[in-house]
């Protein structure tokens, strides 16, 4: 799945292939694939953008929102 993310280090907004997102026991999102910023190469420092939050809501709750 492609998700819109923002790097927590250099603030670049970019689309990232995260694989299949899941939720852990604390309801935090866990990516199947490691996310690396294409600009500064920061690893796992990503933040969801507003669009990314909408994408996750649709992914996890899409069937309930119809």
C-alpha positions in Angstrom: 0.0 0.0 0.0 1.2 3.5 -0.8 0.8 6.0 2.0 1.5 9.7 2.2 4.1 10.3 4.9 6.3 13.2 6.2 9.9 12.7 7.3 10.3 13.6 11.0 13.9 14.7 10.3 13.9 16.8 7.1 10.1 17.3 6.8 9.9 16.0 3.2 6.4 14.8 2.3 6.6 11.7 0.1 4.5 8.6 -0.9 5.9 5.4 0.6 5.2 1.8 -0.1 4.6 0.5 3.4 3.3 -3.0 2.5 0.3 -4.1 4.5 -0.3 -1.9 7.6 -1.4 -3.7 10.8 -2.2 -2.6 14.3 -0.2 -3.7 17.4 -1.6 -4.4 20.8 -1.6 -0.6 21.6 -3.5 0.2 18.4 -0.4 1.8 16.8 0.1 1.3 13.1 2.9 -1.1 12.1 4.2 -1.0 8.6 5.1 -4.3 6.9 8.1 -2.7 5.1 10.8 -0.4 6.5 10.3 3.3 5.6 13.4 5.2 4.5 13.2 8.9 3.6 14.3 9.4 0.0 16.0 12.8 0.8 17.9 12.3 4.1 17.7 8.5 4.4 16.2 8.6 7.9 14.8 5.2 8.9 11.5 4.8 10.7 11.2 8.6 11.5 8.0 9.0 9.4 4.8 10.9 10.4 1.4 10.5 8.8 0.3 13.5 6.9 -3.4 14.5 6.9 -3.8 12.6 3.6 -2.0 9.6 5.2 -4.4 9.6 8.1 -7.3 9.6 5.7 -5.7 6.7 3.8 -5.3 4.7 7.1 -8.9 5.5 8.2 -10.1 4.2 4.8 -7.9 1.1 5.0 -8.9 0.0 8.5 -12.5 1.3 8.7 -13.5 1.5 5.0 -16.1 -1.2 5.3 -17.7 0.5 8.3 -17.8 3.9 6.6 -19.9 2.7 3.7 
